[in-house]
Amino acid sequence: MGMAASQARYLALVARKSNCEYEGQQINEARTALSNQSANLFNQMLGLNVPVPPSTQDYTKTQYSYSDGFNSSTISSWQQLSNTDPDYNYVVTHHYYTDRYTGSMKMLSDPQVQFAGTENATVAELSEALATIEATEQALTEAKEEVKKLQEEMAKITSYADTTAITEVTDSSYDSATNRYDVTNGGNNIPFYNYANAPDDLKTLIDSTIQKLVENGALDKKYLENKSDIYFTDDGNIAFKDDLDNLLGGSYGSTKTSLPIYSLEDVNAKLGQYATQLVNAELAVATAQRNKNEAVDRYENVLIHPTYIGNSELTLLTELDKEQETELKQILADMQEQNIDTNLQNCFDDAGNYRGGVYSFKLNGITYYTTFTDLQNSYASGDGNNYIDAQIKLPYYNATYVSTKIEETEKALLETDGNGRFVSVRFENDSVKYVLNMETVTDDAAYQDAMNEYYYENALYDKMVQDINAKTSIIHQQDQQLELRLKQLDTEQKALSTEMEAVKKVVDDNVEKSFKTFNG
């Protein structure tokens, strides 16, 4: 190897070795920085607060309660009086829960209020139309009842089902000389004469009546053959010997106080009379039906009125029953107490009398109320087909029993058992001394809230530990890579040192040979 080449090679090796040393220094500095980061993460983990689950003891307390026979009350707090009071020694706060009838207003989103009709109408006009429908329905009902009544009367005539009786008979007798029975009823004597004593036209009517009774199964046919057992009265009734004998005592058998009788009215004449009345009644039904149809058509198809909220049918209340009045007035009272203005109050006058304009409907089986004005406002705000889309919220109302906390604070006399435990209480507004029950209670809701907070904090803690571990793992991997590179540099530096020694020996040999040549 030439002198110049060896020197150049030596210089290159020196440069490479210097570069290795510099890179090694940089790696050591990087590993130091990583070590500092790892230490910081470790210190950060040491500084984390480990969440501790709550104890039920922290949410458990001793409380006193009593019962006044109607409600179970709990004493919330007690504070000893600072001044001397001979009757009371504490100011006590106590409460109980009761179901209180409470009115409320809610807002129905996307109500989909629907209207029908072609002519504008006020609430008064709608109420009048409904009243007309109700009146025509009543007239129709009465007309149908009259038809039914007439039909039943005609059926009675045909079947002689209108057989009546003389009741409360107080006395009866029989005169064999005249073949006459005398029946006493309410102080009146009713004579019954034998068929043989009847004039011919009366016998004809009696025969016709008996024939009808036998044909319809009301009488045995023996009465067609033995007319002597038939008796008649002056007012057009007939009776039979067996029934008359049953009114007599003694040898005639047991005494009875009721006598069956049968009418001798002219059946055909009476049927004709009823037939005429029936025709008139059926005409009245037809007229009432027509009037009702016209009234219903006017309300449903002519006058503009609200019909549905979604799938819930609306009913205009033309008058209030007792239950509805109680509920609506409770709603009004509670709204006024909360200073909430509603359209519901416009449906009543200053004296609390119902003016009209309230609609009822059902949601999930519960009856609610709203007003004509509220329905108009929601409907007018809509768009799309039939204006049922994008309607504003609809106010609606109802009253129901709501559990309410009733709390009072007043002076009281608390007595102890000598061990600091209260055993009785008497309040300043109550003369009764109540026995106190002491119990240990846990606020489960507050404890569960604390547990939920613990779960949340524990999840955050686990997340932070996982993040620190992940960052530490990354630092460890980076340090391993740097350590591996440092070992590679160390190996390379050793190789360079070996090669440099060899090149240096070559250079030294060349120098020595050169000096020997020139010195020789």
C-alpha positions in Angstrom: 0.0 0.0 0.0 1.4 3.4 -0.9 2.3 6.0 1.7 -0.3 8.5 0.6 -3.0 5.9 0.4 -2.3 4.6 3.9 -2.4 8.0 5.3 -5.7 8.8 3.6 -7.1 5.5 4.8 -6.0 6.3 8.3 -7.6 9.7 8.2 -10.9 8.2 7.0 -10.8 5.7 9.9 -10.1 8.5 12.4 -13.1 10.4 11.0 -15.4 7.4 11.2 -14.3 6.7 14.7 -15.0 10.3 15.7 -18.4 10.1 14.2 -19.1 6.9 16.1 -18.1 8.5 19.3 -20.3 11.6 18.6 -23.3 9.4 17.7 -22.7 7.4 20.9 -22.8 10.6 22.9 -26.1 11.6 21.3 -27.6 8.2 22.0 -26.5 8.5 25.7 -28.1 11.9 25.9 -31.3 10.5 24.3 -31.4 7.6 26.8 -30.9 10.1 29.6 -33.9 12.1 28.4 -36.0 8.9 28.1 -34.9 8.0 31.6 -36.1 11.3 32.9 -39.5 10.9 31.1 -39.9 7.4 32.6 -39.1 8.8 36.1 -41.7 11.6 35.6 -44.3 9.1 34.6 -43.5 7.0 37.6 -43.8 10.0 39.9 -47.1 10.9 38.1 -48.4 7.4 38.9 -47.3 7.7 42.5 -49.3 11.0 42.7 -52.6 9.4 41.6 -55.3 9.1 44.2 -56.7 5.6 44.3 -60.5 5.8 44.5 -62.1 4.3 47.6 -65.6 2.9 47.5 -68.1 4.6 49.8 -69.2 3.0 53.0 -72.9 2.6 53.8 -72.1 3.9 57.3 -71.5 7.3 55.8 -75.1 7.3 54.5 -76.7 5.8 57.6 -78.3 7.8 60.3 -80.6 7.5 63.3 -84.0 9.1 62.9 -87.2 9.4 64.9 -90.7 8.8 63.6 -94.3 8.7 64.9 -97.8 8.1 63.7 -100.8 10.3 64.4 -103.2 7.6 63.2 -103.5 9.0 59.6 -99.9 9.7 58.5 -96.5 8.4 59.5 -94.2 11.4 60.1 -90.5 11.7 60.4 -88.6 14.2 62.5 -86.0 15.8 60.2 -84.1 18.0 62.7 -84.3 19.3 66.2 -82.7 22.4 67.7 -82.7 23.1 71.4 -84.3 26.4 72.5 -81.8 28.9 73.9 -84.3 30.6 76.2 -86.0 29.0 79.1 -89.5 27.9 78.1 -91.5 25.9 80.7 -93.6 24.1 78.0 -91.2 23.4 75.1 -87.5 22.6 74.9 -86.9 22.2 71.1 -87.8 23.6 67.7 -88.6 20.5 65.7 -88.9 20.1 61.9 -91.1 17.1 60.9 -92.6 15.9 57.7 -94.8 13.3 56.1 -95.9 12.3 52.6 -99.5 12.3 51.4 -101.2 11.9 48.0 -102.5 15.3 47.1 -104.9 15.9 44.2 -102.9 18.1 41.9 -103.5 19.8 38.6 -100.8 20.0 35.9 -100.2 21.4 32.5 -98.0 19.5 30.0 -96.9 20.3 26.4 -97.5 17.7 23.7 -94.8 17.7 21.0 -95.9 17.1 17.4 -99.6 17.0 18.4 -100.9 16.6 14.8 -104.2 18.4 15.5 -106.8 17.9 12.8 -109.8 19.9 11.9 -112.8 19.2 9.6 -115.5 21.3 8.1 -115.9 24.2 5.6 -117.5 27.1 7.5 -115.9 29.0 10.4 -117.6 28.5 13.7 -117.2 29.8 17.3 -117.3 27.6 20.4 -120.8 28.8 21.0 -122.0 27.7 17.6 -120.3 24.3 18.0 -121.9 23.9 21.4 -125.3 24.8 20.0 -124.8 22.3 17.1 -123.9 19.6 19.6 -126.9 20.5 21.7 -129.1 20.2 18.6 -127.6 16.7 18.0 -128.3 15.8 21.6 -131.9 17.0 21.4 -132.6 15.2 18.2 -131.1 12.0 19.6 -133.4 12.4 22.6 -136.4 12.9 20.4 -135.4 9.9 18.3 -135.0 7.8 21.4 -138.4 8.8 22.8 -140.0 8.1 19.4 -138.5 4.7 19.2 -139.6 3.9 22.8 -143.1 4.9 21.9 -143.1 2.6 18.9 -141.8 -0.2 21.1 -144.4 0.5 23.7 -147.2 0.4 21.2 -145.9 -2.8 19.6 -145.8 -4.4 23.1 -149.3 -3.3 23.8 -150.6 -4.7 20.6 -148.8 -8.0 21.3 -150.5 -8.1 24.7 -153.9 -7.6 23.1 -153.2 -10.4 20.6 -152.0 -12.8 23.2 -154.1 -11.6 26.1 -150.9 -11.2 28.0 -152.5 -8.1 29.6 -154.4 -10.3 32.0 -154.6 -8.4 35.3 -155.8 -9.2 38.8 -157.8 -7.6 41.6 -155.4 -7.7 44.5 -155.8 -7.1 48.3 -159.2 -8.7 48.4 -160.5 -8.2 52.0 -163.8 -10.1 51.7 -165.9 -12.2 49.3 -169.2 -14.0 49.3 -171.5 -16.1 47.1 -175.3 -15.8 46.7 -176.6 -19.1 45.4 -180.1 -17.7 44.8 -178.8 -15.2 42.2 -175.7 -17.1 41.3 -173.6 -14.0 42.1 -170.2 -13.5 43.7 -169.4 -10.3 45.6 -165.8 -9.3 46.0 -164.7 -6.5 48.4 -161.5 -4.6 47.3 -160.4 -1.4 49.0 -163.9 -0.8 50.5 -165.6 -1.3 47.1 -168.0 -4.2 46.4 -167.5 -5.7 42.9 -170.4 -8.0 41.9 -169.7 -10.9 39.4 -172.8 -12.2 37.5 -173.1 -15.6 35.8 -172.8 -15.9 32.0 -176.4 -17.0 31.8 -177.5 -13.5 33.0 -175.6 -11.7 30.2 -177.4 -10.0 27.3 -176.8 -11.5 23.9 -174.3 -8.9 22.6 -172.2 -9.3 25.8 -172.4 -13.1 25.5 -171.0 -12.7 21.9 -168.1 -10.6 23.2 -167.5 -13.1 26.0 -167.5 -16.0 23.6 -165.0 -14.2 21.3 -162.7 -13.4 24.2 -162.8 -17.0 25.6 -162.1 -18.3 22.1 -159.0 -16.0 21.8 -157.8 -17.0 25.2 -158.1 -20.7 24.4 -156.4 -20.3 21.0 -153.4 -18.5 22.7 -153.1 -21.1 25.4 -154.2 -18.7 28.2 -157.2 -20.9 29.1 -158.3 -24.5 29.1 -160.8 -25.4 26.3 -163.2 -26.6 28.9 -164.4 -23.0 29.3 -165.6 -23.2 25.7 -167.8 -26.1 26.6 -169.0 -25.1 30.1 -170.0 -21.4 30.0 -171.7 -21.7 33.4 -168.3 -21.3 35.1 -167.9 -17.8 33.5 -168.8 -14.7 35.5 -168.7 -11.0 34.3 -168.7 -7.5 35.9 -170.4 -4.3 34.9 -167.1 -2.7 33.9 -166.3 -5.3 31.2 -164.2 -8.0 33.0 -164.6 -11.7 33.3 -163.5 -14.2 36.0 -163.9 -17.9 36.5 -165.6 -20.0 39.1 -162.5 -21.8 40.3 -160.7 -18.5 41.0 -163.8 -16.9 42.7 -164.2 -20.0 44.9 -160.5 -19.6 46.0 -161.5 -16.3 47.6 -164.0 -18.0 49.9 -163.1 -19.7 53.1 -164.5 -22.7 54.8 -165.5 -25.7 52.7 -164.4 -23.9 49.5 -160.7 -24.3 50.4 -157.9 -21.9 51.3 -158.7 -18.2 51.3 -156.8 -16.1 48.8 -156.6 -12.3 48.3 -156.0 -12.0 44.6 -158.4 -12.7 41.7 -157.3 -13.0 38.1 -159.6 -11.2 35.7 -159.7 -10.8 31.9 -160.7 -7.8 29.8 -163.7 -7.9 27.5 -162.6 -4.9 25.4 -163.3 -4.9 21.7 -160.0 -6.4 20.5 -160.3 -5.3 16.9 -161.3 -1.8 17.8 -158.4 -1.6 20.2 -155.9 -3.0 17.7 -157.1 -0.5 15.2 -156.6 2.3 17.7 -153.1 1.1 18.4 -152.3 0.7 14.7 -153.1 4.3 14.1 -150.9 5.4 17.0 -148.1 3.1 15.8 -148.2 4.7 12.3 -147.9 8.2 13.8 -145.1 7.0 16.1 -143.2 5.5 13.2 -143.5 8.8 11.3 -142.2 10.6 14.4 -139.2 8.2 14.4 -138.5 8.9 10.7 -138.7 12.7 11.3 -136.4 12.5 14.4 -133.9 10.4 12.5 -133.9 12.9 9.6 -133.4 15.8 12.0 -130.6 14.0 13.8 -128.9 13.2 10.5 -129.1 16.9 9.4 -127.7 18.1 12.8 -124.9 15.6 12.7 -124.0 16.4 9.1 -123.9 20.1 9.9 -121.6 19.6 12.8 -119.3 17.0 11.2 -119.1 18.3 7.6 -120.0 22.0 7.6 -118.8 23.7 10.8 -115.0 23.9 11.1 -114.1 22.0 14.3 -111.2 20.0 15.8 -111.6 16.3 15.4 -108.4 14.5 16.4 -105.1 14.8 18.2 -103.0 12.2 16.3 -105.2 9.1 16.7 -107.1 10.4 19.8 -110.6 11.6 19.1 -111.6 15.0 20.6 -114.9 15.5 22.4 -116.2 19.0 23.0 -117.7 19.3 26.5 -120.9 21.3 26.2 -121.4 20.8 29.9 -119.4 19.3 32.8 -120.3 16.5 35.0 -119.3 16.6 38.7 -116.1 14.7 38.2 -115.0 16.9 35.2 -115.8 20.1 37.0 -113.8 19.0 40.1 -110.8 18.1 38.0 -110.8 21.2 35.8 -111.2 23.6 38.8 -108.4 21.9 40.6 -106.2 22.4 37.5 -107.2 26.1 37.4 -106.5 26.6 41.1 -103.0 25.0 40.8 -102.1 27.0 37.7 -103.2 30.3 39.3 -101.1 29.4 42.4 -98.1 29.0 40.2 -98.9 32.2 38.2 -99.2 30.2 35.0 -101.6 31.8 32.5 -103.6 29.3 30.4 -106.4 29.4 27.9 -108.3 27.1 30.2 -109.2 30.0 32.5 -111.0 31.7 29.6 -113.4 28.8 29.5 -114.9 29.8 32.9 -116.4 33.1 34.0 -115.5 35.1 37.1 -118.0 33.2 39.2 -116.4 29.9 38.1 -119.3 28.9 35.8 -118.3 26.9 32.7 -118.6 28.9 29.5 -117.5 26.1 27.1 -114.5 25.5 24.9 -112.9 22.5 26.7 -112.2 19.3 24.7 -111.4 16.0 26.2 -109.3 13.2 24.7 -107.5 10.0 25.8 -103.8 9.1 25.7 -102.8 5.6 27.0 -106.2 5.2 28.6 -105.9 8.5 30.6 -108.4 11.4 30.0 -106.8 14.8 29.4 -108.2 18.2 28.5 -107.3 21.0 26.2 -109.0 24.1 24.8 -110.5 25.2 21.5 -108.0 28.1 21.4 -105.0 25.9 22.0 -106.1 23.5 19.3 -106.5 26.4 16.9 -103.1 27.7 17.7 -101.4 24.4 17.1 -103.3 23.7 13.9 -102.6 27.2 12.5 -98.9 26.8 13.0 -98.6 23.6 11.0 -97.7 23.0 7.3 -97.7 20.2 4.9 -100.7 18.0 4.0 -103.7 19.1 6.2 -101.4 21.3 8.2 -100.5 18.5 10.7 -96.7 18.8 10.2 -94.4 21.0 12.3 -97.2 22.1 14.6 -96.2 24.0 17.8 -96.5 22.2 21.2 -100.1 21.8 22.4 -100.8 22.6 26.1 -103.0 19.8 27.7 -104.1 19.3 31.3 -105.2 16.8 33.9 -105.3 16.3 37.6 -104.2 13.3 39.5 -103.0 12.3 43.0 -99.3 13.1 43.5 -97.2 12.1 46.5 -96.4 15.4 48.2 -94.1 16.2 51.1 -95.8 18.2 53.9 -93.2 19.8 56.3 -93.8 21.9 59.4 -91.4 23.5 61.9 -92.8 24.3 65.4 -91.9 24.2 69.1 -92.1 20.9 70.8 -91.5 19.1 74.0 -89.1 16.2 73.5 -88.7 13.8 76.4 -85.7 11.4 76.8 -85.3 8.1 78.6 -82.2 9.3 80.5 -79.7 7.9 78.0 -80.1 10.7 75.5 -82.7 8.9 73.4 -85.9 10.7 72.7 -89.0 8.7 73.6 -92.0 11.1 73.1 -92.9 14.4 71.5 -95.7 16.9 71.9 -96.1 19.8 69.5 -97.3 23.3 70.3 -100.2 23.0 67.9 -101.3 19.5 69.1 -102.3 18.4 72.5 -101.4 14.7 71.9 -98.1 13.2 73.1 -96.8 10.9 70.5 -94.5 7.9 71.2 -91.3 8.1 69.1 -89.8 5.2 67.2 -86.0 5.3 66.7 -84.7 3.5 63.6 -81.5 3.4 61.7 -82.1 4.3 58.0 -79.7 4.3 55.0 -80.1 6.9 52.3 -80.0 4.4 49.5 -80.3 7.0 46.8 -77.4 9.0 48.1 -75.3 5.9 48.6 -76.0 4.8 45.0 -75.0 8.2 43.8 -71.7 7.9 45.7 -71.2 4.5 44.2 -71.8 5.8 40.7 -69.2 8.6 41.4 -66.8 5.9 42.7 -67.3 3.9 39.5 -66.6 7.0 37.4 -63.5 8.0 39.3 -62.2 4.4 39.3 -62.7 4.2 35.5 -60.7 7.5 35.2 -58.0 6.1 37.5 -57.7 2.9 35.4 -57.6 5.0 32.3 -54.7 7.2 33.6 -52.8 4.1 34.8 -53.2 2.5 31.4 -52.1 5.7 29.7 -49.0 5.9 31.9 -48.2 2.2 31.3 -48.6 2.7 27.6 -46.2 5.7 27.5 -43.7 3.9 29.7 -43.8 0.9 27.4 -43.1 3.2 24.4 -40.2 4.8 26.3 -38.8 1.3 27.1 -39.0 0.2 23.5 -37.2 3.4 22.4 -34.5 2.9 25.0 -34.0 -0.7 23.9 -33.6 0.5 20.3 -31.0 3.1 21.4 -29.2 0.5 23.5 -29.0 -1.8 20.5 -27.7 1.0 18.3 -25.1 1.9 21.0 -23.8 -1.7 21.0 -23.6 -1.6 17.3 -21.5 1.6 17.5 -19.3 0.0 20.2 -18.6 -3.0 17.9 -18.0 -0.7 14.9 -15.6 1.5 17.1 -13.6 -1.6 18.1 -13.3 -2.7 14.5 -12.2 0.8 13.5 -9.6 0.8 16.3 -8.2 -2.5 15.1 -8.0 -1.4 11.5 -6.5 1.9 12.5 -3.7 0.1 14.3 -3.0 -2.0 11.2 -2.9 1.1 9.0 -0.8 2.9 11.4 1.7 0.0 11.5 1.8 0.1 7.7 2.5 3.8 7.7 5.2 3.4 10.4 6.8 0.6 8.3 6.8 2.8 5.2 8.3 5.7 7.1 11.0 3.5 8.6 11.9 2.0 5.2 12.0 5.5 3.6 14.4 6.8 6.3 16.7 3.8 5.9 16.8 4.2 2.1 17.7 7.9 2.2 20.1 7.4 5.1 22.0 4.6 3.4 
